Amino acid sequence: MIVTTANDKGLDVSLVSDKLEDITTFMTCRIISFDGKELWKTQLPATFKANTATKLTIDLKPANLTASDKKKCLIVVSVDSKALDCEQSIEYFNHPKDLDFPKPIITRKIEKKGSTYSITLTTDKLAKTVFIEIPGEGFLSDNYFDMLPGETKTVEVSNSDVEIKDTELKIKTIVDSFLN
């Protein structure tokens, strides 16, 4: 697991592993705008120590971000390892109320697979706190998640008691909560 916290000194990163052996890999830290433009990037060696948490700090000063920039971008920390159960961590410079979120365009595709449905979403910009509402009852494999610009995510729906039609599917983000 990767746990991140932005602060005045940079980005605190905790590399948490429950594996019984050390795993050495590379960690990539990127700062991207909410529209998807990469503003800064660094790559570092990272060792997930066996059955423990390892802390380190990444200096973000070379990114030269202003207070205004920090309202319109985020940090993505990812690792390159198939041996770990984690892929990435997303961190924001400010609390959600202090960020300038764009209104994303989220495209969707619904496929019925036997007794389950797959809802595939793609976004053009950051989609913060994506909420999927289906008609009737059912279990969603994920909900209330963030999507990075250009990202595609598939959510499985099981135990749905009604047919899921595109016209009845509602998808909202944190931006929609500000508009209502």
N, C-alpha and C positions, 0 to 999 in steps of 0.2 A: 504494500500500500504506500502511496505517496501522499503526505499531508503537508500542505503549504500555508504560510501566513505571510502576507506582505506587511512590511513595517518601514520605519524611517531608515534603517540600516540596509535594507534590501529585501530579500525573500528568504525566510527561514523554511528549510525543507527537512522533513523527517522521512527517512526511508525505513519503512517498517516491514519486517519479514518474519514469517513463522516457519520458514524452511529450516531444515536441519544442517544446511551447509551454506557458506558464503556464496553470493552470486555477484560477480563483477560484470558490469555492463556500462553503457553510456547513457547519460541523462541529457536531454535537450531542453533548454529553457527558451521559450519564444514569447515575445510581446507582440500581440496582434491587435489591430483596430477592430472595432465591432463590425466593420465592413469586410474584414478578412485580409487587410494589407499587413504584411509582416514588417514591423518597425525595428525589431532587434532580435538577435539570436545568439546563443552560445551553447557549446556542447562540452560536457565535462565527464570524466570517468566517475562512476558511482559504484560503491560496493554496498550491497544489502547484506549486513552481517547476520549470521545465523541466529534465528530466534530472538531478535532484539530490534531496537530502533536506533538508527544512526542519524544524528542531526548535523546539518551544515547550513551555511548562509551563502547565498548568491548575491554578489554586488550588482545592483541594477543601475548604478550611477552612469555607467557608460551608455545607457539607453537615452540619456538626456531628455527625460520626459518632464513636461511642465505640469502644473496642477490641472490645467485645462485638458491636456492629453490624457491624464489619468482618469478622466470622466468618460473617455471614449475608447478605452482599450483594456485588455486583460492579459494575464500571464498563463501560458500553458506549459506545464512541465510533463515531459513524457520520458519513458525509458524504452530501450530497445532490447527486450528480452522475452523470449517465449517461455522461459522458466518461471516467470513471475505472473501472479494473478491480476496485476494492475497494468493499466496502460498509460493513464494520464491523470493529472490534477489540474483544475482550472481555478485560478485565483483572481480576484478583482482588487483594484487599488482602493476602492471606496465602498461604503455600504450601498445597497441597491437604490435607496432614495436619492443618493448623490451622483448617480451615473446617468449619462445621456444615451439611453437605449434607442436604437433605431427600430422602426416598424419592419419586421422581417416578412418576407413572402415565403410561406411554407407550402410546398407542393406535397400532395399525398396520393398514395395508391393503395387501394384495399384489395386484398386477394383472399378468397376463401380456400382453405386447405383442409378438407375433411370437415371436422367439427370445430376447427379454429379459424381465426382470421389473422392475417398479417397486415399491419398498417405501416407502410414505408413512407417516411417523411424526409424531405430535403429542404434546407433553408439557404437563402442567399446571404443573409446577415446573421449576426448573433441572435439566437432565439433563447431568451432567458426564461427559465421556469416554464417549460412547455407543459401544458395541461391538455390531456385528451379526454373528451367526454363522449361516451357512446350511449346510444339509446338502450334502455332496459338495463339488465344486470349482466355482469361479466367480469372476468379477472384480467387485468392488463399486466404484462410482464414488466412494465416500467411506466412511470408517470412523474410529472414535476421534475423534469431534467433540463439541462442546458444543451444547446446544439451550437457548435461553432460554424462560422460561415462556410458554406459549401458542403457541410457534413450531411450524411444520410444515416438515418437510424430506423430500424425496424422494431416495432412493438407487436408482440403476439397477444391476441385476445382469445381466452379460453372460457368455457362455461357460459357463453353468451346465450341469453334466452330469446333473443330476437336477431333477425338479419341486420347486418350493419351496412347501411347504404351511405354513399358519399354525401348525399344531401343532408343526412341526419347526424353526421360526424362533426363534432365541434372541437376545434383546436385553438387554444388561447395561449398567450404568453404574458409575462409581467407587464408589457406595454399595454395590453388590452385592459388590465386592471386600472391603469392610469387614465384610460380614455373613458371609462364608465363612471 
